[in-house]
């Protein structure tokens, strides 16, 4: 087996690493200072727009889309190590390169399932980084880990759909740049096949009846960099039937197609978070002394660092294998591996971040280091894109089928 990156990947990695060193890392404290001075914490700091412009000039833009029509033409295997690099600055780098969720998944949906008018109106400005978007599926009243539980109604009334429901933890919805929601609801709540009851429709943010009620916090944090996570109410919202994505009853299948690449992106960015945590651990360990010797000479600290390195190397190989399978065998062919990385990666990275926080003492839970905020983001990914237990259930069933 050849574990080396190909020439295109190496070229893009070199460009992206230089971009991170020269522009992204120095912009982190600047973004925080600018955000504190903004009229609204949800407004975009000027330095973010400067990063986006620089990334476009350098060709570091829309790297996640595999086709050359809309993206950089990279395979999943080629993009995976780039996503890892952006994960080292998760609140700036993905946005700077127009590779941030939920826009990535929404662009994939529009590129794959949208009609020409929908692509023109919404995909093109998303690709240009001119607007942001949100994906409205999760609901507070039901266990949304089972998408068949969704209760939001999408009712046909002549040439319009009428949408009624309440969603929450809708990522990106607090941003004033968020102009469009992809809303998942039921067009056929009494249908015989529970996986053909759901549909997806496009709902512009300024449509009457759409109310962004409040920002939802994550461990006390409001994720300003990604446009927050909001509770959104749809009160008899009317949109044209032409806003349907794909076909009626196709929402469940579209959601599954959307989540496959997204899980690769999340897991590779998580590995980038872990790499930065290891770097911070090492820098802290060699700069602090306790009980007569540097922390770097304490056995428990050495164990933490060694275990973290072993874990990251294991995770990276599993995620790269998954990316390769998605390229060669498709999402279905990589089904087991997609679930495996979703289970293994957030859990392991949370543990690494926890040790890094411990090594930094009080500083680890402060705003002076990125560890606490990144920990909150990583821990959330044990729930996002389906809780770990849902993937464990499905994965176990596939394994058990071999013996039935």
C-alpha distance (Angstrom), angle and dihedral (degrees) to the residues before:
residue distance angle dihedral
X1 . . .
X2 3.80 . .
X3 3.81 111.5 .
X4 3.80 95.5 177.2
X5 3.80 121.1 112.3
X6 3.79 114.3 -114.8
X7 3.80 122.2 -112.7
X8 3.82 95.0 -95.1
X9 3.79 92.2 51.2
X10 3.80 92.4 48.0
X11 3.80 90.4 49.8
X12 3.81 92.6 50.3
X13 3.80 92.6 44.0
X14 3.80 91.3 53.5
X15 3.81 91.9 49.8
X16 3.80 93.0 46.1
X17 3.81 94.8 46.3
X18 3.81 89.5 51.8
X19 3.80 90.2 47.7
X20 3.81 90.5 52.1
X21 3.81 93.1 49.4
X22 3.78 96.6 43.4
X23 3.78 101.5 38.0
X24 3.81 117.9 4.8
X25 3.81 104.3 50.6
X26 3.83 93.0 45.1
X27 3.81 88.8 49.1
X28 3.82 94.5 57.1
X29 3.83 97.2 82.8
X30 3.80 90.7 36.6
X31 3.80 91.3 56.1
X32 3.80 90.7 51.4
X33 3.81 92.4 50.2
X34 3.80 92.9 47.2
X35 3.80 93.0 46.7
X36 3.81 90.6 53.7
X37 3.81 89.3 55.9
X38 3.82 96.7 47.8
X39 3.80 122.1 108.2
X40 3.81 88.8 -126.2
X41 3.82 124.3 27.6
X42 3.81 87.5 -138.6
X43 3.80 94.4 61.5
X44 3.80 116.7 103.6
X45 3.82 116.1 -105.8
X46 3.79 113.5 -121.5
X47 3.80 91.8 -120.1
X48 3.82 90.3 63.4
X49 3.80 91.1 58.5
X50 3.80 88.7 47.8
X51 3.81 89.9 53.0
X52 3.81 90.9 49.1
X53 3.79 91.7 51.7
X54 3.80 91.5 48.7
X55 3.82 92.3 47.9
X56 3.80 90.8 52.2
X57 3.79 91.5 50.1
X58 3.79 89.8 52.7
X59 3.81 94.9 47.0
X60 3.82 92.4 -112.3
X61 3.79 93.9 130.7
X62 3.83 135.1 118.1
X63 3.79 89.2 -3.9
X64 3.81 92.9 160.0
X65 3.83 97.8 66.6
X66 3.81 110.1 89.8
X67 3.82 99.1 -153.4
X68 3.79 124.4 77.5
X69 3.81 91.2 -136.1
X70 3.81 91.8 74.3
X71 3.79 107.6 2.1
X72 3.78 143.7 32.9
X73 3.79 93.5 -77.1
X74 3.80 94.3 -115.9
X75 3.79 123.5 149.1
X76 3.80 120.6 -127.5
X77 3.80 88.2 -102.8
X78 3.80 91.6 52.9
X79 3.80 94.3 45.2
X80 3.82 96.5 46.1
X81 3.84 96.9 76.8
X82 3.80 89.5 45.7
X83 3.79 90.9 53.9
X84 3.80 87.5 51.5
X85 3.78 90.8 56.4
X86 3.82 92.8 50.6
X87 3.81 88.5 49.9
X88 3.81 88.6 69.1
X89 3.82 86.8 73.4
X90 3.80 100.5 25.9
X91 3.80 96.6 171.1
X92 3.81 95.7 52.4
X93 3.80 115.7 18.1
X94 3.83 100.0 59.3
X95 3.81 91.1 49.5
X96 3.80 92.1 44.4
X97 3.81 91.0 56.1
X98 3.83 94.5 39.7
X99 3.79 88.9 -114.6
X100 3.81 99.0 116.1
X101 3.78 127.1 125.8
X102 2.97 135.4 -88.3
X103 3.80 90.2 26.6
X104 3.80 91.9 56.8
X105 3.80 93.7 57.5
X106 3.79 92.2 42.3
X107 3.79 91.9 51.1
X108 3.80 89.5 49.8
X109 3.81 90.2 52.0
X110 3.80 92.8 49.6
X111 3.80 93.1 44.2
X112 3.81 92.3 50.1
X113 3.80 103.8 33.4
X114 3.81 107.9 15.1
X115 3.78 122.9 103.0
X116 3.79 122.6 -124.2
X117 3.81 94.6 -94.0
X118 3.83 91.7 50.5
X119 3.79 91.0 48.7
X120 3.78 91.7 50.0
X121 3.80 94.9 48.0
X122 3.81 101.0 39.3
X123 3.80 114.2 7.1
X124 3.79 96.2 53.9
X125 3.83 96.3 54.2
X126 3.81 89.5 44.0
X127 3.79 90.4 52.6
X128 3.79 88.9 49.8
X129 3.81 91.8 50.8
X130 3.79 90.6 -122.2
X131 3.82 95.2 124.9
X132 3.80 138.8 18.9
X133 3.81 130.1 -136.3
X134 3.80 142.9 -158.4
X135 3.79 136.4 -143.6
X136 3.81 112.0 -138.7
X137 3.79 112.5 -159.7
X138 3.83 112.4 111.1
X139 3.82 116.3 89.8
X140 3.81 130.0 -165.2
X141 3.80 96.6 -140.8
X142 3.81 99.5 57.0
X143 3.79 140.0 39.2
X144 3.77 96.1 -93.0
X145 3.81 91.5 -172.6
X146 3.81 81.6 85.2
X147 3.80 102.3 57.7
X148 3.81 91.0 -162.2
X149 3.82 87.2 71.0
X150 3.82 93.4 67.0
X151 3.81 109.3 127.6
X152 3.81 103.0 -173.4
X153 3.80 107.5 120.7
X154 3.78 124.8 -137.4
X155 3.81 104.6 -170.6
X156 3.80 125.0 -173.8
X157 3.80 115.0 -126.5
X158 3.79 110.0 173.5
X159 3.79 108.4 -66.3
X160 3.81 93.2 -10.0
X161 3.76 140.4 71.1
X162 3.81 118.4 -136.1
X163 3.80 112.7 -149.3
X164 3.80 123.5 -160.2
X165 3.78 125.0 172.9
X166 3.79 149.1 90.9
X167 3.79 124.8 -107.5
X168 3.78 132.6 -177.9
X169 3.79 141.0 -169.7
X170 3.77 87.0 35.0
X171 3.80 101.3 168.7
X172 3.79 117.7 -134.5
X173 3.79 95.3 12.0
X174 3.81 95.4 115.7
X175 3.78 92.7 60.7
X176 3.80 114.8 101.1
X177 3.81 86.0 -141.2
X178 3.82 90.7 63.0
X179 3.80 102.3 105.6
X180 3.81 103.9 160.3
X181 3.81 138.1 43.3
X182 3.77 125.6 -159.3
X183 3.81 100.3 -149.0
X184 3.79 123.3 -162.1
X185 3.79 116.8 -155.9
X186 3.77 142.6 134.7
X187 3.79 121.1 -76.4
X188 3.83 91.1 170.8
X189 3.82 108.2 29.8
X190 3.81 92.8 168.7
X191 3.79 96.6 46.3
X192 3.79 118.2 135.6
X193 3.81 94.9 -125.7
X194 3.80 108.4 60.6
X195 3.82 90.2 -155.3
X196 3.80 92.9 56.6
X197 3.79 97.0 54.2
X198 3.82 96.7 81.8
X199 3.79 130.1 81.1
X200 3.80 136.2 175.8
X201 3.78 124.6 -130.5
X202 3.78 134.3 -178.8
X203 3.80 114.0 -118.0
X204 3.82 119.2 -175.7
X205 3.79 111.1 -136.4
X206 3.81 93.3 -123.7
X207 3.82 93.9 56.1
X208 3.84 111.9 125.5
X209 3.79 110.9 -100.4
X210 3.81 95.7 33.1
X211 3.81 110.4 117.9
X212 3.79 124.0 179.5
X213 3.81 96.2 -155.4
X214 3.79 106.0 -177.9
X215 3.78 146.8 -25.0
X216 3.80 115.2 -96.8
X217 3.79 114.8 -139.4
X218 3.79 126.5 -139.1
X219 3.81 111.7 -147.5
X220 3.78 86.3 -25.1
X221 3.81 94.1 -51.3
X222 3.78 125.4 119.6
X223 3.79 105.7 -150.5
X224 3.80 98.1 -135.1
X225 3.79 94.4 165.8
X226 3.80 93.8 64.0
X227 3.78 97.4 37.3
X228 3.78 95.6 -94.5
X229 3.78 130.8 -98.7
X230 3.79 114.7 -82.4
X231 3.76 144.0 -166.9
X232 3.80 106.9 -128.1
X233 3.81 128.3 -170.1
X234 3.80 122.6 -156.3
X235 3.81 107.4 -161.7
X236 3.81 108.9 -173.5
X237 3.77 91.0 -43.6
X238 3.79 113.0 -173.4
X239 3.79 124.2 -148.4
X240 3.82 131.4 161.9
X241 3.82 116.5 -92.2
X242 3.80 85.8 -119.5
X243 3.82 86.2 74.0
X244 3.81 89.4 72.7
X245 3.80 111.4 114.9
X246 3.78 111.1 -137.0
X247 3.77 112.8 -32.0
X248 3.79 135.8 -28.9
X249 3.78 108.8 -86.6
X250 3.79 92.6 23.5
X251 3.79 97.1 101.3
X252 3.79 97.2 97.2
X253 3.80 92.8 51.4
X254 3.82 91.8 46.4
X255 3.81 90.1 50.7
X256 3.81 90.9 53.7
X257 3.81 91.4 48.3
X258 3.80 89.4 49.7
X259 3.79 94.9 52.1
X260 3.82 99.5 52.5
X261 3.82 98.7 71.6
X262 3.81 90.4 33.0
X263 3.78 91.2 61.8
X264 3.80 90.8 52.7
X265 3.82 89.5 50.9
X266 3.81 93.4 48.0
X267 3.79 93.7 47.1
X268 3.79 95.1 48.4
X269 3.80 91.4 47.9
X270 3.80 88.1 49.7
X271 3.79 89.5 55.7
X272 3.80 87.7 52.4
X273 3.81 88.8 52.6
X274 3.80 89.2 51.4
X275 3.80 91.7 49.6
X276 3.78 91.1 53.4
X277 3.80 90.0 47.3
X278 3.81 90.2 53.4
X279 3.80 90.0 49.8
X280 3.80 90.9 51.0
X281 3.81 90.7 46.7
X282 3.79 92.0 53.1
X283 3.80 94.1 46.2
X284 3.80 90.5 48.9
X285 3.80 93.2 45.8
X286 3.80 94.5 54.6
X287 3.81 94.5 43.7
X288 3.83 101.6 49.3
X289 3.79 131.2 67.5
X290 3.80 125.9 -157.4
X291 3.79 130.1 172.6
X292 3.78 94.0 0.8
X293 3.81 102.1 -48.7
X294 3.83 140.3 61.4
X295 3.77 116.7 -82.2
X296 3.80 86.5 -119.9
X297 3.81 88.2 69.1
X298 3.79 94.5 51.2
X299 3.80 110.0 106.7
X300 3.78 95.6 -138.0
X301 3.81 91.7 52.9
X302 3.79 91.2 49.7
X303 3.81 89.1 51.3
X304 3.81 91.6 51.3
X305 3.79 92.3 51.2
X306 3.80 94.3 44.6
X307 3.81 92.8 47.9
X308 3.79 90.7 48.0
X309 3.80 92.0 52.9
X310 3.82 92.6 48.9
X311 3.80 91.4 47.8
X312 3.79 94.7 49.6
X313 3.80 92.5 49.3
X314 3.81 90.6 51.2
X315 3.78 93.6 47.3
X316 3.78 93.9 47.7
X317 3.80 92.6 53.9
X318 3.81 91.6 49.3
X319 3.79 93.2 48.9
X320 3.81 92.8 46.3
X321 3.82 89.8 50.1
X322 3.80 88.3 52.0
X323 3.80 91.6 50.0
X324 3.81 90.4 49.6
X325 3.80 91.5 50.1
X326 3.81 91.4 49.6
X327 3.80 88.5 54.0
X328 3.80 95.5 45.7
X329 3.82 105.4 29.0
X330 3.81 102.6 21.1
X331 3.79 129.1 -123.1
X332 3.80 92.5 -59.1
X333 3.77 91.6 52.5
X334 3.79 90.0 51.7
X335 3.81 95.2 43.6
X336 3.80 96.4 115.6
X337 3.79 93.6 45.1
X338 3.82 93.5 46.8
X339 3.79 89.2 55.6
X340 3.80 91.9 43.9
X341 3.80 94.3 55.0
X342 3.79 91.1 45.5
X343 3.81 89.6 55.2
X344 3.78 99.1 40.3
X345 3.79 105.6 38.0
X346 3.82 105.8 56.1
X347 3.79 91.7 41.0
X348 3.80 93.8 52.1
X349 3.81 95.4 41.7
X350 3.79 91.5 50.4
X351 3.82 87.7 55.5
X352 3.81 92.0 50.3
X353 3.80 91.5 48.4
X354 3.79 90.4 48.3
X355 3.82 90.7 55.4
X356 3.81 90.5 46.6
X357 3.81 90.0 52.5
X358 3.80 90.0 49.1
X359 3.79 91.2 51.5
X360 3.81 90.8 52.4
X361 3.79 93.3 51.6
X362 3.80 113.8 -160.6
X363 3.79 89.4 -7.5
X364 3.79 89.5 63.3
X365 3.79 93.2 66.5
X366 3.81 94.3 39.6
X367 3.78 132.4 92.3
X368 3.81 90.5 -112.6
X369 3.80 91.5 82.1
X370 3.82 128.3 39.7
X371 3.80 93.8 -128.8
X372 3.81 101.0 95.4
X373 3.78 94.8 47.4
X374 3.80 92.5 44.5
X375 3.81 89.6 47.9
X376 3.81 89.4 56.0
X377 3.80 90.5 50.8
X378 3.81 93.4 47.5
X379 3.79 93.6 46.8
X380 3.80 89.5 51.0
X381 3.81 89.7 57.6
X382 3.80 88.6 66.2
X383 3.81 83.1 71.1
X384 3.81 104.2 29.5
X385 3.81 118.4 89.5
X386 3.81 87.4 20.0
X387 3.81 127.9 -35.6
X388 3.80 117.0 -84.7
X389 3.79 90.7 -111.1
X390 3.81 92.2 60.6
X391 3.79 90.8 54.6
X392 3.81 91.5 44.8
X393 3.80 89.4 52.9
X394 3.79 93.0 50.7
X395 3.78 94.4 42.5
X396 3.81 92.4 49.8
X397 3.80 90.7 50.9
X398 3.80 91.1 54.0
X399 3.80 90.9 50.0
X400 3.79 93.4 47.1
X401 3.80 92.7 50.6
X402 3.80 88.2 69.6
X403 3.78 89.6 66.3
X404 3.82 101.7 39.9
